[in-house]
């Protein structure tokens, strides 16, 4: 599988990977608490999207600085995913 080349493709791929239940769990997290996803989902993003292995296309598309740390990039992808999920209607509660 190829790595996503920009944040939109990264968010799309992440949403395709997450179940509806996982998406809902992320959607209801307060924005200020997204850092709590750093060691779980963030680690998966860093590994799966090649942020530690040289995915320069994704890094360069997200960061205009000389170097952006993979931890920061995965956080930006999580936040972009969260914003995308805020645009979707809430899934109904399942008893």
trRosetta pair geometry for C-beta under 8 A, 3 or more apart (Angstrom, degrees):
i j d omega theta_ij theta_ji phi_ij phi_ji
3 49 5.5 100 -151 -166 96 55
3 50 4.2 -54 -97 17 145 131
3 55 4.5 -125 149 -115 159 126
3 57 7.3 143 97 54 111 111
3 58 6.3 -94 146 -24 114 128
4 7 8.0 86 134 -105 128 12
4 9 3.7 175 -154 111 103 102
4 10 4.0 174 89 -71 154 64
4 12 7.6 153 -117 52 133 91
4 13 5.2 -136 -59 1 125 139
4 49 5.8 -34 32 -137 97 108
4 55 7.9 44 63 -174 57 143
4 58 5.8 76 94 -92 76 122
5 9 5.8 40 41 42 65 151
5 57 4.1 -44 -143 135 83 131
5 58 5.9 -135 -149 -66 23 70
5 61 6.5 95 149 -21 65 149
6 9 5.3 90 55 14 71 101
6 10 7.0 -131 102 -7 35 93
6 57 7.4 -75 -53 146 62 91
6 58 6.5 -163 -80 -118 21 61
6 61 4.1 -104 -112 148 80 160
6 62 7.4 153 -152 -52 58 81
7 10 5.3 -54 -145 37 35 115
7 11 6.2 36 156 -20 68 103
7 58 7.5 114 -62 -157 52 84
7 61 6.6 -155 -15 116 77 111
7 62 5.4 106 -55 -91 108 105
7 76 6.7 -75 -116 130 129 107
7 77 6.2 -154 -140 -100 85 73
7 80 5.3 151 170 -49 118 177
8 11 5.9 -52 -148 35 30 109
8 12 6.3 31 152 -19 63 107
8 80 8.0 -112 -83 165 43 140
9 12 5.5 -51 -144 37 34 115
9 13 6.2 34 156 -19 66 105
10 13 5.9 -55 -147 38 29 109
10 14 6.2 29 154 -19 64 108
10 45 7.4 62 -176 -154 116 109
10 49 5.8 32 -126 -124 108 148
10 58 6.4 87 -59 -138 126 124
10 77 4.9 -77 130 -129 135 121
10 80 7.6 74 83 76 106 137
11 14 5.7 -55 -145 37 30 112
11 15 6.2 27 157 -17 65 107
11 77 6.6 -164 -70 -161 72 77
11 80 5.1 -102 -74 119 128 109
11 81 4.9 -176 -132 -84 90 72
11 84 5.5 130 176 -20 135 153
12 15 6.0 -59 -148 38 27 108
12 16 6.4 27 153 -19 63 107
13 16 5.6 -56 -149 36 32 113
13 17 6.4 29 153 -20 65 109
13 49 7.6 138 83 -92 143 104
14 17 5.7 -61 -151 36 32 111
14 18 6.2 23 157 -16 69 109
14 45 6.9 -5 -95 -100 123 104
14 77 6.8 138 -36 162 151 111
14 81 5.4 -62 95 -99 142 138
15 18 6.0 -53 -135 38 32 106
15 23 6.6 55 -138 -102 78 124
15 81 6.7 180 -58 -141 89 101
15 84 6.9 -88 -64 112 137 142
15 85 7.9 180 -105 -70 112 89
18 22 4.1 -128 -167 92 97 123
18 23 5.0 124 119 -58 125 81
18 26 7.3 -28 -164 -1 161 135
19 22 4.6 97 51 6 77 100
19 23 7.0 -138 95 -4 41 86
20 23 5.6 -53 -147 36 32 114
20 24 6.4 34 154 -21 65 105
20 91 6.0 113 169 -93 110 160
21 24 5.8 -54 -150 34 30 111
21 25 6.6 34 151 -22 63 103
22 25 5.6 -50 -150 31 34 114
22 26 6.6 30 153 -14 65 104
23 26 5.9 -58 -153 38 33 108
23 27 6.1 37 150 -27 67 108
23 85 5.9 -175 -178 -116 90 124
23 88 7.9 -7 154 66 127 153
23 91 7.9 97 87 -21 103 132
24 27 5.3 -50 -142 33 34 117
24 28 6.5 20 164 -11 66 107
24 90 7.4 78 -133 -158 100 70
24 91 5.0 -76 -86 31 128 122
25 28 6.6 -65 -150 39 24 99
25 29 7.1 38 150 -38 59 100
26 29 5.8 -45 -158 9 37 117
26 37 7.3 41 -118 -87 96 150
26 41 7.7 75 -94 -74 122 169
26 78 7.8 -135 -151 -163 124 85
26 81 6.7 -27 151 122 149 111
26 82 6.0 -126 158 -97 100 77
26 85 5.9 137 100 -2 102 171
27 82 7.2 159 -106 -145 41 64
27 85 4.0 -130 -94 149 92 126
27 86 6.7 163 -148 -72 85 50
27 88 7.2 -83 -112 64 141 106
27 90 7.2 170 125 -112 142 71
28 90 8.0 63 -73 -125 99 108
29 33 5.2 -126 179 85 96 110
29 34 6.1 117 120 -83 129 62
29 36 7.3 -146 -155 54 135 118
29 37 7.5 69 151 -40 178 117
29 82 7.0 -79 67 -123 104 123
30 33 4.7 77 65 9 85 108
31 34 6.0 -21 -164 -21 43 113
31 79 7.6 58 -152 -134 92 90
31 82 6.6 136 -110 138 75 146
33 36 5.2 -10 171 3 80 121
34 37 5.8 -42 -175 19 59 113
34 75 7.4 111 124 -155 112 81
34 78 5.6 150 177 129 115 120
34 79 6.0 96 138 -85 167 74
34 82 5.9 -75 -102 -46 132 157
35 38 5.5 -2 -175 -32 59 116
35 75 7.2 5 -105 -127 68 117
37 40 5.9 -81 -158 58 57 95
37 41 4.3 -20 179 42 106 117
37 42 5.6 124 123 -28 75 93
37 78 5.4 162 89 -145 135 147
38 41 7.9 -11 -51 61 7 75
38 42 4.2 -21 -151 20 37 155
38 43 7.6 70 147 -34 50 77
38 71 7.1 27 -156 -158 110 95
38 74 7.4 108 -138 102 63 119
38 75 6.7 -6 -102 -84 91 95
39 42 6.5 11 -31 53 16 108
39 43 5.7 19 -173 -28 38 118
40 43 6.3 -71 -160 27 5 104
40 44 6.9 -4 150 -10 51 107
41 44 5.5 -55 -151 36 35 114
41 45 6.3 36 152 -20 68 104
41 78 6.2 109 110 -104 123 116
42 45 5.6 -53 -148 35 33 112
42 46 6.4 33 154 -20 66 104
42 71 7.1 40 167 -144 130 64
42 74 4.2 105 -156 133 81 131
42 75 6.4 10 -118 -68 125 62
42 78 6.1 -44 -82 -44 85 136
43 46 5.7 -53 -147 35 32 111
43 47 6.3 22 157 -10 65 109
43 74 7.7 68 -52 -174 21 167
44 47 6.1 -64 -149 43 28 104
44 48 5.6 12 164 -8 69 120
45 48 6.2 -60 -126 47 23 101
45 49 5.4 -7 -178 9 64 121
45 51 7.0 35 129 -8 77 133
45 74 4.3 139 88 -136 124 101
45 77 5.4 172 -166 81 149 143
45 78 7.0 -127 -18 -54 159 87
46 49 7.0 -60 -120 49 11 91
46 51 4.4 -82 -143 56 63 123
46 52 5.7 56 163 -25 98 100
46 70 4.8 83 -135 159 109 120
46 71 7.2 -6 -84 -81 137 46
46 73 7.7 115 -101 76 80 100
46 74 4.8 -52 -57 -61 86 139
47 51 7.8 -46 -37 36 20 88
47 52 6.8 -10 -94 23 51 119
49 55 6.0 -75 146 13 72 170
49 58 6.2 99 161 -93 112 179
49 74 7.8 158 46 -97 128 85
49 77 7.4 165 12 -85 168 170
50 53 4.5 -82 -152 62 77 100
50 54 6.4 -54 168 61 107 53
50 55 3.5 112 97 -42 110 114
50 58 7.2 130 72 23 97 135
51 55 5.9 -51 -79 40 40 115
51 58 7.0 -84 -89 92 78 132
51 59 7.0 126 -134 -70 75 100
51 70 3.7 125 141 -136 115 107
51 73 5.4 -178 -133 80 133 134
51 74 6.2 -116 5 -53 170 94
52 70 5.4 -12 -66 -69 68 170
55 58 4.4 10 136 27 114 114
55 59 6.1 133 97 -17 71 93
56 59 5.4 -60 -140 46 35 112
56 60 5.5 33 163 -19 73 111
57 60 6.2 -56 -139 40 21 106
57 61 6.3 20 159 -19 59 112
58 61 5.9 -59 -146 36 27 110
58 62 6.4 9 161 -6 63 115
58 73 7.1 92 132 -176 103 138
59 62 6.3 -76 -151 43 25 100
59 63 5.9 -38 175 34 66 116
59 68 5.8 180 -162 55 92 110
59 70 8.0 -58 -96 -89 112 67
59 73 6.2 -62 -109 -94 72 152
60 63 6.8 -82 -121 59 20 75
62 68 6.7 -121 97 78 99 169
62 73 5.7 105 92 -130 151 94
62 76 5.8 136 -171 99 131 153
63 67 7.9 -3 132 154 142 17
63 68 3.4 -110 -111 -35 171 143
63 72 7.7 81 -88 105 133 122
63 73 6.9 -75 -33 -87 125 99
65 68 5.7 116 58 -63 109 82
68 72 5.5 -113 -179 77 91 125
68 73 5.6 99 128 -57 119 100
69 72 4.7 91 65 4 86 103
69 73 7.1 -158 94 -6 45 86
70 73 5.4 -55 -143 38 37 113
70 74 6.2 36 160 -19 70 102
71 74 6.1 -54 -148 35 28 107
71 75 6.5 30 152 -19 61 108
72 75 5.6 -57 -153 36 32 115
72 76 6.5 33 150 -21 66 103
73 76 5.6 -52 -150 33 34 112
73 77 6.6 34 151 -18 65 103
74 77 5.5 -51 -149 36 36 113
74 78 6.4 40 150 -21 66 102
75 78 5.6 -50 -147 35 33 112
75 79 6.3 32 154 -17 65 105
76 79 5.7 -53 -146 38 32 111
76 80 6.2 33 154 -19 65 106
77 80 5.7 -52 -144 38 31 111
77 81 6.3 34 153 -21 64 105
78 81 5.7 -56 -150 36 29 112
78 82 6.3 33 151 -22 64 105
79 82 5.5 -50 -147 34 33 115
79 83 6.5 34 153 -19 64 102
80 83 5.7 -50 -149 35 32 112
80 84 6.5 37 150 -21 63 104
81 84 5.5 -53 -151 35 33 114
81 85 6.4 32 151 -18 66 106
82 85 5.7 -57 -150 38 31 111
82 86 6.6 39 149 -28 63 101
83 86 5.5 -48 -153 24 35 117
83 87 7.3 37 150 -22 60 99
84 87 6.0 -56 -166 25 37 113
84 88 7.5 30 144 -18 64 104
85 88 5.7 -54 -156 29 45 112
